Amino acid sequence: MDRAYLSASRLLALLLVVLGLAMVVSTLASGGGPLAVGVVIGVTFAVLGGGRLWLAGVLGRPRDP
């Protein structure tokens, strides 16, 4: 059960990173500037997803007995 939770958490984090990057690219391609709402929210999603991935990697490691 723990492996399934960890895998789902990593998948959700990866989706957040991809969604954030897609938002940034889409906003910049349509003429938005670096402080446009789409860029700010997209960067926030990507950072939060990356942080979640990092935490899943750090906390998901098996502990030494």
C-alpha positions, -999 to +999 in steps of 0.1 A: +000+000+000+028+024+008+044+018-026+012+026-044+008+059-024+044+068-031+040+061-068+008+081-070+024+110-052+053+110-076+030+108-106+009+138-093+041+158-087+053+151-122+019+161-136+022+194-117+056+201-131+044+194-167+013+215-162+033+244-148+058+243-177+030+241-202+013+271-186+045+291-188+052+282-224+016+289-235+016+322-218+049+333-232+039+321-267+007+341-266+026+373-258+026+374-220+054+390-201+075+375-173+051+387-147+019+376-164-005+356-143+000+324-164+038+326-159+036+332-122+011+304-116+029+281-139+062+286-122+045+281-088+030+248-100+064+237-114+082+246-082+056+229-060+056+198-081+094+197-081+095+201-043+070+173-040+091+151-062+122+159-041+103+151-009+090+119-023+126+109-032+140+119+002+112+105+023+105+075+001+138+059+006+140+028+027+154+034+061+185+016+074+176-009+101 
